[in-house]
C-alpha cells in the first residue's frame, strides 16, 4: 500500500465531525530522522568493536527504494 493510499484510507475513515475539524499539512522538506533511544551498555558495538549500524534506518531506506 502506498503512502497516498494510506492517507486516502485514513481520510475516508473519518466521520463528518472529524472531517470538519481535519486539516492536512504537507511538508515539502526532507523528513527528519527520529532520535534513537540510548542502547544498553555493550549494545553500541559489534563483536569486532565497530559501532553498531542503525538497522531501523537501513530497513526504512531499503523499503523506500522499492
C-alpha positions in Angstrom: 0.0 0.0 0.0 1.4 3.4 -1.0 1.6 6.4 1.3 -1.1 8.0 -0.8 -3.4 5.0 -0.4 -2.8 5.0 3.4 -3.6 8.7 3.6 -6.8 8.3 1.5 -7.9 5.4 3.7 -7.4 7.4 6.8 -9.4 10.3 5.3 -12.2 8.1 4.2 -12.4 6.6 7.7 -13.2 10.0 9.3 -16.7 10.7 10.4 -18.3 14.0 9.4 -17.4 15.7 12.7 -13.8 14.6 12.5 -13.6 15.6 8.8 -15.0 19.1 9.6 -12.1 19.6 12.1 -9.4 17.9 10.0 -6.5 19.8 8.3 -3.9 18.3 6.0 -0.4 19.7 6.3 2.0 18.9 3.5 5.7 19.1 4.3 8.0 19.8 1.3 11.2 19.4 3.2 13.1 16.2 4.0 11.7 14.1 6.8 13.8 14.3 10.0 15.4 11.2 11.3 13.8 10.3 14.7 16.1 10.3 17.7 17.4 7.0 18.8 16.9 5.8 22.4 20.2 5.1 24.2 21.4 1.5 23.9 22.1 -0.6 27.0 25.8 -0.9 27.8 27.6 -3.2 25.4 25.0 -2.9 22.7 26.6 0.0 20.9 29.4 -2.0 19.3 29.6 -5.2 17.2 31.8 -8.1 18.4 34.7 -6.6 16.4 34.4 -3.3 18.2 32.8 -1.4 15.3 29.9 0.9 16.0 26.5 -0.9 15.7 24.7 0.1 12.5 21.3 1.7 12.7 19.2 -1.2 11.5 15.9 0.7 11.6 17.2 3.3 9.2 18.7 0.6 6.9 15.3 -1.2 6.8 13.5 2.1 6.1 15.8 3.0 3.2 15.5 -0.5 1.8 11.7 -0.3 1.8 11.7 3.2 0.3 13.8 2.0 -2.6 11.2 -0.5 -3.9 
